[in-house]
Amino acid sequence: MNILAHGWLSGRSDSVLAGNFLGDFIKGDPEHPRHGLTPGEVSGVRLHRAIDSFTDDHAEVAAVRDLLRPRCHKYAGPAVDIFFDHFLAANFTVLTGESLAQFTRYFYDTLQQNTRHFPDPAVRMVTALVQYDWIRHYPTIEGIDRSLKGVSRRTAFPSGLDTAVDDLERYYPEIGERFSRFWPELVNEVSRVRRELAI
């Protein structure tokens, strides 16, 4: 669910970014011919999985999940992802050295140019992402509330995500501090993984 973080951490490789976006849609070995992925896209899927693994196991992320679990239960993890994308978006230039608007144009354009072999659910997500300009709304509480409600409508079970913005507002300083400690460690880990994958 942390679409913005995955996108920026891909670097400026179109194929790696496309593969990273596909990470939640590709099951099993990304090199399997049934997926039809290029080597760069395969590396992107592997990078996506490394980001998810590092994030899921990180103490700062676990602490925020614990804050959200009474409301969101098993959906606390997706809520943390969305909240952390908010803090990234709200501080994007300071954290990345580029403007959110500039990166978003590149991100949307790259995804739209690479959907020819995306599975249908990924194509639908790209279409909605661009049509409703999700990332433009990430820096605001209202935009995050809209994202949470959108995800809530697609969950199979009651998720608590439709009211999770209340927890974001309640714990805003603490979540922001935990994100600020987590982010540089994630960036360092991604640098290590990118060297390992030679991307």
PyMOL commands that set and color helices and strands:
alter all, ss='L'
color gray80, all
select helices_A, chain A and resi 3-9+14-24+33-35+39-57+59-90+92-96+100-112+120-131+134-137+141-153+161-163+165-170+172-197
alter helices_A, ss='H'
color red, helices_A
deselect
rebuild
show_as cartoon
